[in-house]
Amino acid sequence: MRDPNDHCRPLRVGSLFSGYGGLDLAVEHVFNAETIWFSENNQHVARIFAHHWPEAPNLGDITQINWRNVPSVDVLCGGFPCLNVKKCS
């Protein structure tokens, strides 16, 4: 947990269902924060995220993460998971 008296360290952000990182970018900007890890299954969009946050590891499938090994964060954000739904005509 963040020390409320430590005004030098940015808030640490964890990101679930991250997509390309739009939500994370907004959280970082508004709260002067730093995204330290993310979880994204779609490898195409995960590459975009990783390009902008090269130091943040992709933890992958949220159902397979061992949360005991994940660094704690001050802010947890998440996008709404996308579903591949076929349109019926």
C-alpha positions as CSV (number, residue, x, y, z in Angstrom):
1,M,0.0,0.0,0.0
2,R,1.2,3.5,-0.8
3,D,2.6,5.6,2.0
4,P,0.3,8.7,2.0
5,N,3.2,10.8,3.1
6,D,5.4,9.7,0.2
7,H,4.6,12.4,-2.4
8,C,7.6,11.5,-4.6
9,R,6.6,8.1,-5.8
10,P,3.9,7.9,-8.4
11,L,0.8,5.8,-7.9
12,R,1.3,2.2,-9.2
13,V,-1.3,1.0,-11.6
14,G,-2.3,-2.6,-12.5
15,S,-4.4,-3.1,-15.6
16,L,-6.9,-5.9,-16.4
17,F,-8.5,-6.5,-19.8
18,S,-6.1,-3.8,-21.0
19,G,-6.6,-3.6,-24.7
20,Y,-4.3,-1.1,-26.3
21,G,-4.0,0.9,-23.1
22,G,-6.4,3.9,-23.5
23,L,-7.8,3.7,-20.0
24,D,-4.3,3.3,-18.5
25,L,-3.0,6.3,-20.4
26,A,-5.9,8.4,-18.9
27,V,-5.3,7.1,-15.4
28,E,-1.6,7.8,-15.6
29,H,-2.3,11.3,-16.9
30,V,-5.0,12.3,-14.4
31,F,-3.3,10.7,-11.3
32,N,0.4,11.1,-12.2
33,A,0.6,7.3,-12.0
34,E,2.7,4.5,-13.5
35,T,1.4,1.3,-15.0
36,I,3.5,-1.5,-13.7
37,W,1.8,-4.6,-15.1
38,F,-1.1,-5.5,-17.4
39,S,-3.2,-8.5,-18.3
40,E,-4.4,-9.0,-21.9
41,N,-5.2,-12.2,-23.8
42,N,-5.3,-10.7,-27.3
43,Q,-1.7,-10.8,-28.5
44,H,-2.3,-8.2,-31.3
45,V,-3.5,-5.5,-29.0
46,A,-1.1,-6.6,-26.2
47,R,1.8,-5.8,-28.6
48,I,0.5,-2.2,-28.9
49,F,0.3,-2.0,-25.1
50,A,3.8,-3.4,-24.7
51,H,5.1,-0.9,-27.2
52,H,4.0,2.0,-25.1
53,W,4.8,0.4,-21.7
54,P,7.8,-1.8,-22.4
55,E,8.7,-2.2,-18.7
56,A,5.2,-3.5,-17.8
57,P,4.9,-7.3,-18.1
58,N,1.8,-8.9,-19.6
59,L,0.5,-11.3,-17.0
60,G,-1.7,-12.9,-19.7
61,D,-4.9,-14.8,-19.0
62,I,-6.5,-13.5,-15.8
63,T,-7.7,-17.0,-14.9
64,Q,-4.2,-18.3,-14.9
65,I,-2.4,-15.6,-12.8
66,N,-0.9,-16.5,-9.5
67,W,-1.8,-13.3,-7.7
68,R,0.6,-14.1,-4.8
69,N,3.4,-13.3,-7.2
70,V,2.0,-10.1,-8.6
71,P,3.4,-6.8,-7.3
72,S,0.8,-4.8,-5.4
73,V,-0.7,-1.6,-6.9
74,D,-2.4,1.5,-5.6
75,V,-4.9,1.6,-8.5
76,L,-6.5,-1.3,-10.3
77,C,-8.2,-0.5,-13.6
78,G,-9.9,-2.6,-16.1
79,G,-11.5,-2.4,-19.4
80,F,-14.7,-4.2,-20.2
81,P,-13.7,-7.6,-21.8
82,C,-14.5,-7.8,-25.5
83,L,-16.5,-10.7,-26.8
84,N,-16.3,-12.1,-30.3
85,V,-20.0,-12.2,-31.1
86,K,-21.2,-13.1,-34.6
87,K,-23.9,-10.9,-35.9
88,C,-27.1,-12.8,-36.9
89,S,-28.9,-11.6,-40.0
